[in-house]
Structures are given as C-alpha cells and as structure tokens.
C-alpha cells in the first residue's frame, strides 16, 4: 500500500512537525498561486480549484515522502539522538547569552575606535 504509515509510533513528533511544516510551506505557495491566478480573468472555479488541487497533491506527496522507509528511519534516528542530548539549564543559557552580548559590545567599541583612529591618522597623512 502506497500510503501506509511506516513504523507507526516511532519518530512520531519529528514526522508530524516535518509534515506540518511542509504543509505550511505548500499552503503559502498555493496562496501565492491563488493570488497570481486571481489577477487574471479566469473563471473563479479555476482560480480556486487549481491551487486547492496543487495543495492536496503536494500534501499527499509530503505524506508519502515522510513515510518512505529511508526518510522515516532517518527521522526516527534523529528523534532518538535528540532524546540523548543533555540540554543546558535556563540559568546557564542566560549567563552565556549575557557574556556573548558583553563581548560583542566590547569588540564593537574596540573596532569602532580602531577604525576612527586609523581614519584620522590616514586623513592627516594624506593632507
């Protein structure tokens, strides 16, 4: 069967998120197609059913691809690896973010003063 769910229950969230994200992208593309067709003087039925048909066809394609054994096995393995990750605590992330912001500001100040200093130096040398 072409649309059978491969390894049902494994990698469920990864496949669901991938499928919904792809459907959102397909939906936005079909909306743009509808807007392009709406600018023409085609019949309303054609303007609406062509994007709807493309949407249904591409969603079926996404469903089929997400349940292909090779793709599904990759997503199952990816979800398994993400469960093994030790995530940082909220405090560690806040401290690290603060350090990065301070270093970026200090580097910007250093590079800005260096740029202005060299600009003034070469301006005086070239006069």
C-alpha positions in Angstrom: 0.0 0.0 0.0 1.4 3.4 -1.0 0.1 5.4 1.9 0.8 3.0 4.8 2.4 4.6 7.9 5.9 3.1 8.2 6.9 2.1 11.8 3.8 3.7 13.4 4.6 5.4 16.8 8.3 5.7 16.2 9.6 9.2 15.4 6.1 10.5 15.7 6.8 14.1 16.7 9.6 14.5 14.2 7.4 13.3 11.3 4.4 15.3 12.5 6.4 18.5 12.8 8.1 17.9 9.4 4.8 17.2 7.8 3.0 20.2 9.2 6.0 22.5 8.3 6.0 21.2 4.7 2.2 21.6 4.5 2.5 25.2 5.8 5.1 25.9 3.1 3.0 24.2 0.4 -0.1 26.2 1.7 1.8 29.5 1.5 2.9 28.6 -2.1 -0.6 27.8 -3.1 -1.8 31.1 -1.6 0.7 32.9 -3.8 -0.5 30.8 -6.8 -4.1 31.8 -6.0 -3.1 35.5 -5.8 -1.4 35.2 -9.2 -4.4 33.5 -10.7 -6.8 36.0 -9.2 -5.1 38.8 -11.1 -6.1 37.0 -14.4 -9.5 36.9 -15.9 -10.0 33.2 -15.5 -13.2 31.6 -14.1 -13.5 31.7 -10.3 -13.8 27.9 -10.3 -10.4 27.6 -12.0 -8.8 30.2 -9.7 -9.8 28.3 -6.6 -9.6 24.7 -7.6 -6.2 24.7 -9.3 -4.4 25.9 -6.0 -6.6 23.5 -4.0 -5.7 20.6 -6.2 -2.0 21.5 -6.1 -2.2 21.7 -2.3 -3.9 18.3 -2.0 -1.4 16.8 -4.4 1.7 18.2 -2.7 0.4 17.3 0.7 -0.1 13.7 -0.4 3.5 13.8 -1.8 4.8 15.1 1.6 2.9 12.4 3.4 4.3 9.7 1.1 7.9 11.1 1.4 7.7 11.4 5.2 6.6 7.7 5.4 9.3 6.4 3.0 11.4 3.9 4.9 14.7 5.7 4.4 13.3 9.1 5.3 11.3 7.7 8.2 14.3 5.8 9.6 16.4 8.9 9.5 13.7 10.9 11.4 13.4 8.1 13.9 17.1 8.1 14.5 17.2 11.9 14.7 14.5 12.0 17.3 16.3 9.2 19.3 19.5 11.3 19.2 17.7 14.4 20.4 16.4 12.5 23.4 20.0 11.8 24.4 21.1 15.4 24.4 21.7 17.0 27.8 20.2 20.4 27.5 21.7 23.4 29.4 19.7 24.9 32.3 17.9 28.2 31.9 20.5 29.9 34.2 23.4 28.6 32.1 21.8 29.9 28.9 21.1 33.3 30.5 24.7 33.7 31.7 26.2 32.5 28.3 23.9 35.0 26.4 25.0 37.8 28.7 28.6 37.0 28.2 28.2 36.9 24.4 26.4 40.3 24.4 29.1 41.9 26.5 31.9 40.5 24.3 30.1 41.7 21.1 29.6 45.2 22.6 33.3 45.4 23.7 34.5 44.2 20.3 32.3 46.7 18.5 33.7 49.5 20.7 37.3 48.3 20.1 36.8 48.0 16.4 35.0 51.3 16.2 37.7 53.2 18.0 40.4 51.5 15.9 38.6 52.4 12.7 38.2 56.1 13.8 41.8 56.2 14.9 43.1 54.9 11.6 40.8 57.1 9.7 42.1 60.2 11.5 45.7 59.0 11.1 45.4 58.5 7.4 43.4 61.7 6.9 46.3 63.6 8.5 49.0 61.7 6.5 47.2 62.3 3.2 46.6 66.1 3.7 
